[in-house]
């Protein structure tokens, strides 16, 4: 066993209503950079706000603001990019990102094409889902606001990603039904909150000078878990972990939506028809009203709590389970937003994407999946930009090594559709947590930097 020292830096980019999160882990050699989603609404994309943040990310990847990465890139390098789901405001920046920086591999949820078109309809017609929450038809998106690549991506995500990168890029699809849920009980039995006075999660009584760098880092999929990726050194020793999860409770909205499309749209006869990008484009441009009626019927028949991004890929980024750690706050750089109230003893980050947690079963599924990981986490990105429909105060419980800390909650939102909701903000405040809202103003961009020691 050896004590490895890492420098960790993560940023929530100011794209407004959307999501763009990145992080870099470095240990004395080649670092690893990851990205979780990159997109914003058409309004924030057309205004240049999304491109501004992408440009800043690319510049930071090869500048003095990230001195460790600068030594190892020419036009920039992203080791792994996770895509939570297929809504426009989470993926619209990927083509520009891929044009300016090399992305080595993607991880995406595996879902039927009818579900992806359902997400497209949700992006086009937010007034349907948000009816009764202050949204109006004026919030619906004009089909002309979507770029050509989005049709290709919805029809065939793998081909769409290769179109903007090249055939050598690795694309891994995570099947919602392929999660190792039988492992949850073992994890919970192995890792539990500490009693006051216990310190078995922390490195104690160690000489802070007695550490080594892990040197060059790479990302590899864990051999012990299908939904776990590790950052490892040249000897294959894991020092950082990414854990994904997709809800088990996948409803039948995709099947119901396809049947409605088949009934209303003459060009749709088989689900496989939707795998043709020209058919998807024709559907959106020439059968817009029928598409909205089909989406509206499914939302009304199944219920809004069952129709929004049930298969959204959630992500943990932090230290490896069972490894002891010490964590220290790094001093904020002069260009970084002050890190108010976020002084951690652990290093993890959990993002819930747009996961629909509006039922007790799905909420419990998400909570159980990250039960052990929350003990190593101090930052949480709540589901769906702080929507009250996907929210529960239970999401604030069980953080920190004693299971009694409240996370710093980070939102990518600008007030559109009432997000983040007042109830969500009040719940975080009432629990003693800190709220960070990254709007479309670059001054709201938030970076946290850590020095982390792990006994690996």
Phi, psi and omega per residue, in radians:
X1 nan 2.526 3.133
X2 -2.431 2.691 3.093
X3 -1.692 2.034 -3.127
X4 -1.814 2.455 3.113
X5 -1.824 2.320 3.121
X6 -2.244 2.632 2.953
X7 -1.924 2.185 -3.075
X8 -2.118 2.289 3.107
X9 -2.402 2.305 -3.132
X10 -2.331 2.546 -3.120
X11 -2.327 2.352 2.923
X12 -1.739 1.978 -2.997
X13 -1.464 2.581 -2.987
X14 -1.516 1.309 -3.116
X15 -1.776 0.067 -3.096
X16 1.349 -2.499 3.134
X17 -1.255 1.792 -3.067
X18 2.899 -2.793 3.107
X19 -2.753 2.306 3.088
X20 -2.678 1.857 -3.112
X21 -2.176 2.434 3.102
X22 -2.460 2.800 3.097
X23 -2.695 2.682 3.092
X24 -2.292 2.318 3.090
X25 -2.077 2.175 -3.048
X26 -2.327 2.493 -3.132
X27 -2.540 0.978 3.028
X28 1.480 0.116 3.128
X29 -2.680 -2.527 3.123
X30 -1.133 2.167 -3.116
X31 -1.479 3.058 2.995
X32 -2.078 2.303 3.055
X33 -2.045 2.348 3.093
X34 -2.186 2.761 3.084
X35 -2.323 2.443 3.051
X36 -2.135 1.829 -3.111
X37 1.138 2.682 3.062
X38 -2.768 1.664 -3.120
X39 -2.972 2.959 3.099
X40 -2.757 2.926 3.109
X41 -1.089 2.778 3.106
X42 -0.925 -0.648 -3.130
X43 -1.100 -0.763 3.142
X44 -1.306 -0.425 3.067
X45 -1.326 -0.818 -3.110
X46 -1.131 -0.544 -3.126
X47 -1.308 -0.175 -3.131
X48 1.573 -0.011 -3.094
X49 -1.168 -0.722 3.129
X50 -1.135 -0.813 3.120
X51 -1.091 -0.612 3.096
X52 -1.049 -0.759 -3.131
X53 -1.235 -0.644 3.080
X54 -1.113 -0.764 3.119
X55 -1.047 -0.722 3.140
X56 -1.167 -0.701 3.082
X57 -1.059 -0.803 3.132
X58 -1.111 -0.738 3.127
X59 -1.098 -0.738 3.130
X60 -1.134 -0.525 -3.106
X61 -1.187 -0.371 -3.097
X62 -2.286 0.572 -3.110
X63 -2.338 -3.130 3.123
X64 -1.117 -0.287 3.098
X65 -1.239 -0.241 3.053
X66 -2.453 1.305 -2.938
X67 -1.114 -0.524 -3.126
X68 -1.260 -0.737 3.117
X69 -1.193 -0.558 -3.066
X70 -0.992 -0.610 -3.077
X71 -1.259 -0.240 -2.968
X72 -2.104 0.226 -3.125
X73 -2.399 2.770 3.012
X74 -1.911 -1.129 3.058
X75 -1.842 0.199 3.112
X76 1.791 2.777 -3.025
X77 -2.691 2.199 2.993
X78 -1.944 2.113 -3.074
X79 -1.273 -0.683 -3.117
X80 -2.665 2.391 3.103
X81 -2.163 2.202 3.085
X82 -1.742 2.312 3.075
X83 -1.960 2.090 -3.031
X84 -1.281 -0.745 -3.111
X85 -2.881 -2.953 -2.880
X86 -1.914 0.191 3.058
X87 -1.128 2.522 -3.064
X88 -1.000 -0.695 -3.047
X89 -1.297 0.027 3.049
X90 -1.984 -0.140 -3.063
X91 -2.282 -0.123 -2.966
X92 -1.132 -0.332 -3.132
X93 -1.620 -0.069 -3.046
X94 -1.071 -0.760 3.130
X95 -1.008 -0.786 3.127
X96 -1.164 -0.680 3.093
X97 -1.065 -0.823 -3.108
X98 -1.169 -0.465 3.119
X99 -1.231 -0.489 -3.005
X100 -1.903 -0.161 -3.107
X101 -2.635 2.463 -3.118
X102 -1.316 2.257 3.076
X103 -1.948 2.071 -2.996
X104 -1.366 -0.687 3.118
X105 -2.680 2.671 3.095
X106 -2.054 2.581 2.971
X107 -2.185 2.149 -3.064
X108 -2.334 2.702 3.055
X109 -1.276 2.467 3.095
X110 -1.616 1.970 -3.117
X111 -2.421 2.717 3.108
X112 -1.135 2.700 -3.078
X113 -1.091 -0.568 3.118
X114 -1.098 -0.561 3.082
X115 -1.216 -0.678 3.134
X116 -1.132 -0.695 3.087
X117 -1.181 -0.558 3.050
X118 -1.081 -0.734 3.061
X119 -1.086 -0.697 3.103
X120 -1.045 -0.773 3.120
X121 -1.101 -0.666 3.089
X122 -1.101 -0.623 3.094
X123 -1.218 -0.613 -3.129
X124 -1.320 -0.651 -2.977
X125 -2.160 1.088 -3.131
X126 -1.090 -0.381 -3.127
X127 -1.115 -0.469 3.137
X128 -1.184 -0.884 -3.124
X129 -1.197 -0.672 -3.045
X130 -1.597 0.227 3.140
X131 -1.028 2.347 -3.109
X132 1.542 0.000 -3.126
X133 -2.062 0.416 3.101
X134 1.610 -0.039 3.119
X135 -1.455 2.652 3.118
X136 -2.305 3.036 3.140
X137 -1.075 -0.405 3.127
X138 -1.143 -0.291 3.097
X139 -1.379 -0.237 3.137
X140 -1.143 2.673 -3.019
X141 -1.739 2.438 3.041
X142 -1.302 2.393 -3.105
X143 -1.090 -0.435 3.131
X144 -1.205 -0.270 -3.118
X145 -1.375 -0.230 3.128
X146 -1.575 2.438 3.141
X147 -1.481 2.827 -3.064
X148 -0.993 -0.665 -3.068
X149 -1.049 -0.550 -3.079
X150 -1.098 -0.641 3.094
X151 -1.102 -0.757 3.129
X152 -1.080 -0.733 -3.093
X153 -1.156 -0.718 3.125
X154 -1.149 -0.774 -3.102
X155 -1.151 -0.739 -3.112
X156 -2.650 1.657 -3.073
X157 -1.029 -0.682 -3.121
X158 -1.114 -0.846 3.118
X159 -1.125 -0.662 3.123
X160 -1.100 -0.704 3.119
X161 -1.247 -0.647 3.092
X162 -1.182 -0.534 3.131
X163 -1.053 -0.602 -3.078
X164 -1.776 -0.049 3.062
X165 -2.112 -1.959 2.946
X166 -2.800 3.113 -3.023
X167 -1.224 -0.184 -3.114
X168 -1.505 -0.194 -3.102
X169 -1.187 2.435 3.135
X170 -1.562 2.276 3.138
X171 -2.205 2.030 -3.132
X172 -1.916 2.284 3.133
X173 -1.863 2.266 -3.116
X174 -1.729 2.071 -3.135
X175 -1.448 2.194 3.128
X176 -0.996 -0.507 -3.100
X177 -1.565 0.076 -3.077
X178 -1.895 0.347 3.137
X179 -1.425 2.527 -3.127
X180 -1.518 1.162 -3.053
X181 -1.182 -0.399 3.116
X182 -1.198 -0.176 3.136
X183 -1.493 -0.254 -3.037
X184 -1.002 -0.765 -3.086
X185 -1.105 -0.726 3.128
X186 -1.084 -0.722 3.137
X187 -1.104 -0.784 -3.092
X188 -1.158 -0.571 3.111
X189 -1.270 -0.532 -3.043
X190 -1.452 -0.589 -3.071
X191 -2.185 2.069 -3.135
X192 -2.338 2.789 3.127
X193 -1.004 2.559 -3.137
X194 -1.387 2.564 2.916
X195 -1.332 2.642 3.099
X196 -0.965 2.295 -3.130
X197 1.782 -0.451 3.083
X198 -1.349 2.615 -3.139
X199 -2.470 0.568 -3.024
X200 -1.278 -0.200 3.065
X201 -1.504 -0.293 -3.028
X202 -1.808 2.573 2.919
X203 -1.268 2.148 -3.137
X204 -2.223 2.690 3.081
X205 0.944 0.652 3.077
X206 -1.942 2.590 3.120
X207 -1.326 2.042 -3.076
X208 -1.076 -0.279 3.082
X209 -1.511 -0.181 -3.041
X210 -1.676 1.178 3.129
X211 -2.427 2.890 3.070
X212 -2.336 2.755 2.998
X213 -1.438 2.576 3.072
X214 -1.360 -0.219 3.140
X215 1.214 -2.436 -3.026
X216 -1.140 2.342 -3.083
X217 -2.022 2.551 3.046
X218 -2.410 2.912 3.113
X219 -1.907 2.336 3.072
X220 -2.461 2.591 3.108
X221 -1.289 2.366 -3.075
X222 -1.167 2.475 3.085
X223 -1.403 -0.193 -3.078
X224 -1.767 -0.196 -3.109
X225 -2.649 2.249 -3.081
X226 -1.192 -0.397 -3.103
X227 -1.911 0.423 -3.130
X228 -2.169 2.322 3.006
X229 -2.090 2.492 3.133
X230 -2.053 2.536 2.860
X231 -1.573 2.165 -3.045
X232 -2.196 2.757 3.040
X233 -1.558 -3.046 -3.056
X234 -1.131 -0.354 3.102
X235 -1.573 0.035 3.125
X236 1.431 0.231 -3.135
X237 -1.445 2.143 3.138
X238 -1.324 2.352 3.107
X239 -2.197 -0.111 -3.140
X240 -2.639 2.716 -3.023
X241 -2.413 2.440 2.934
X242 -2.002 2.234 3.126
X243 -2.160 2.175 3.102
X244 -1.840 2.766 3.053
X245 -2.663 2.420 3.054
X246 -2.170 2.378 -3.051
X247 -1.029 2.465 3.127
X248 -1.287 -0.543 -3.013
X249 -1.417 1.211 3.131
X250 -1.458 1.985 -3.063
X251 -1.387 3.114 -3.052
X252 -1.633 0.417 -3.087
X253 -1.126 -0.575 -3.130
X254 -1.106 -0.805 3.125
X255 -1.131 -0.784 3.136
X256 -1.098 -0.687 -3.133
X257 -1.149 -0.738 3.130
X258 -1.096 -0.716 3.131
X259 -1.086 -0.655 3.087
X260 -1.163 -0.739 3.100
X261 -1.082 -0.779 -3.132
X262 -1.053 -0.644 -3.128
X263 -1.277 -0.593 -2.988
X264 -1.765 -0.402 -2.999
X265 -2.059 2.024 -3.047
X266 -1.164 -0.364 -3.113
X267 -1.466 -0.071 -3.124
X268 -1.899 1.976 3.100
X269 -2.062 -0.584 -3.130
X270 -2.317 2.630 -3.133
X271 -1.037 -0.568 -3.129
X272 -1.105 -0.375 3.089
X273 -1.019 -0.556 -3.087
X274 -1.293 -0.164 3.096
X275 -1.418 -0.017 3.090
X276 -1.708 2.057 -3.062
X277 -1.056 -0.613 3.141
X278 -1.181 -0.579 3.073
X279 -1.181 -0.752 3.114
X280 -1.059 -0.778 3.137
X281 -1.115 -0.752 3.108
X282 -1.068 -0.739 3.112
X283 -1.018 -0.817 -3.062
X284 -1.267 -0.715 -3.050
X285 -1.385 -0.629 -2.987
X286 -1.942 -0.195 3.129
X287 -2.262 0.689 -3.067
X288 -1.025 -0.796 -3.099
X289 -1.118 -0.760 3.130
X290 -1.124 -0.650 3.105
X291 -1.093 -0.754 3.137
X292 -1.174 -0.704 3.112
X293 -1.070 -0.769 3.127
X294 -1.069 -0.779 3.135
X295 -1.121 -0.779 -3.139
X296 -1.075 -0.734 -3.127
X297 -1.100 -0.727 -3.120
X298 -1.195 -0.752 3.109
X299 -1.050 -0.751 -3.125
X300 -1.210 -0.659 -3.071
X301 -1.341 -0.700 -3.089
X302 -1.567 -0.570 -3.091
X303 1.825 2.421 -3.033
X304 -1.096 -0.497 -3.121
X305 -1.246 -0.199 -3.126
X306 -1.894 0.124 -2.940
X307 -2.131 -0.060 -3.049
X308 -1.921 1.859 2.908
X309 0.874 0.861 3.085
X310 -1.123 -0.499 -3.129
X311 -1.697 0.398 3.085
X312 -1.096 2.330 -3.123
X313 -1.457 2.101 3.102
X314 -1.666 2.728 -3.006
X315 -2.443 2.328 2.906
X316 -1.877 2.378 3.037
X317 -2.291 2.013 -3.099
X318 3.131 -2.894 -3.092
X319 -1.229 2.778 -3.047
X320 -1.331 2.398 3.066
X321 -0.969 2.469 3.100
X322 1.418 -0.187 3.085
X323 -1.566 2.345 3.072
X324 -1.328 2.668 -3.061
X325 -2.580 2.797 2.856
X326 -2.298 2.484 -3.025
X327 -2.355 2.329 3.138
X328 -2.286 2.487 3.066
X329 -1.267 2.257 3.028
X330 -1.483 2.609 3.131
X331 -1.147 2.323 3.136
X332 -1.148 2.451 3.067
X333 -1.288 2.856 -3.048
X334 -1.123 -0.431 -3.095
X335 -1.615 -0.039 -3.081
X336 -1.598 2.595 3.051
X337 -1.154 2.410 3.114
X338 -0.952 2.405 -3.037
X339 -1.621 1.334 -2.993
X340 -1.166 2.185 2.961
X341 1.187 0.111 -3.064
X342 -1.952 1.499 -3.118
X343 -2.148 1.640 -2.898
X344 -1.558 2.792 2.890
X345 -1.887 -0.137 3.071
X346 -2.248 3.010 -2.896
X347 -2.094 -0.004 -2.944
X348 -1.401 2.819 3.116
X349 -2.386 2.343 3.079
X350 -2.212 2.233 3.057
X351 -2.036 2.282 -3.100
X352 -1.682 0.097 -3.130
X353 0.991 -2.391 3.041
X354 -1.909 0.535 -3.062
X355 -0.955 2.333 -3.134
X356 -1.516 1.802 -3.065
X357 -1.929 0.542 -3.044
X358 -1.376 -0.032 3.058
X359 -2.091 2.718 -3.103
X360 -1.098 -0.641 -3.117
X361 -1.112 -0.795 -3.112
X362 -1.268 -0.629 3.075
X363 -1.060 -0.785 -3.138
X364 -1.149 -0.650 3.100
X365 -1.035 -0.839 -3.118
X366 -1.152 -0.733 -3.127
X367 -1.136 -0.772 -3.133
X368 -1.126 -0.643 -3.091
X369 -1.068 -0.577 -3.086
X370 -1.950 0.334 -3.076
X371 -0.908 -0.942 -3.108
X372 -1.268 -0.570 -3.071
X373 -1.250 -0.518 3.140
X374 -1.112 -0.451 3.100
X375 -1.169 -0.301 3.135
X376 -1.924 0.273 -2.980
X377 -2.136 2.507 3.046
X378 -2.310 -0.087 3.070
X379 -2.142 2.353 3.116
X380 -2.357 2.298 3.024
X381 -1.734 1.809 -3.060
X382 -1.067 2.794 -3.072
X383 -1.205 2.512 2.971
X384 0.921 0.865 2.986
X385 1.073 0.331 -3.112
X386 1.544 0.496 3.078
X387 -1.192 2.364 3.133
X388 -1.178 -0.415 -3.121
X389 -1.209 -0.496 -3.103
X390 -1.789 0.177 -2.954
X391 -1.843 2.552 2.936
X392 -2.584 2.433 3.074
X393 -1.028 -0.329 3.097
X394 -1.077 -0.409 3.113
X395 -1.155 -0.260 -3.134
X396 -1.583 -0.057 -2.996
X397 -1.670 2.633 2.965
X398 1.511 0.356 -3.107
X399 -1.663 2.739 3.132
X400 1.379 2.840 -3.007
X401 -1.083 -0.413 3.115
X402 -1.714 -0.011 3.115
X403 1.226 0.234 -3.092
X404 -2.124 0.217 3.135
X405 -1.620 2.732 3.053
X406 -1.867 2.306 -3.074
X407 -1.291 2.756 2.870
X408 -1.291 2.166 -3.062
X409 -1.788 2.179 -3.059
X410 -1.979 2.243 -3.109
X411 -2.080 2.437 2.928
X412 -1.776 1.687 -3.001
X413 -2.817 2.762 3.111
X414 -2.381 0.353 -3.130
X415 1.663 -0.207 3.094
X416 -1.027 2.393 -3.134
X417 1.041 0.340 3.123
X418 1.337 0.360 -3.121
X419 -1.803 2.415 -0.082
X420 -1.303 2.542 -3.054
X421 -1.251 2.613 3.139
X422 -1.016 -0.713 3.140
X423 -1.038 -0.728 -3.133
X424 -1.118 -0.805 -3.128
X425 -1.106 -0.703 3.133
X426 -1.179 -0.656 3.110
X427 -1.105 -0.740 3.121
X428 -1.120 -0.797 -3.137
X429 -1.098 -0.749 -3.108
X430 -1.115 -0.494 -3.126
X431 -1.509 -0.026 -3.132
X432 1.542 0.212 -3.123
X433 -1.479 3.014 3.131
X434 -1.964 2.390 -3.138
X435 -1.867 2.271 3.000
X436 -2.151 2.104 3.097
X437 -1.974 1.986 3.064
X438 -1.551 1.838 -3.119
X439 -1.578 -2.707 3.078
X440 -1.602 0.001 3.096
X441 -1.501 2.164 -3.097
X442 -1.033 -0.358 3.102
X443 -1.220 -0.280 3.124
X444 -1.563 -0.104 3.083
X445 -0.970 2.404 -3.036
X446 -2.253 2.236 3.097
X447 -2.155 2.303 2.981
X448 -2.031 2.432 -3.076
X449 -2.223 2.379 -3.050
X450 -2.339 2.662 2.863
X451 -1.954 2.163 -3.018
X452 -2.168 2.340 3.017
X453 -1.973 2.308 3.088
X454 -2.255 2.521 3.098
X455 -1.663 1.665 -3.082
X456 -1.965 nan nan
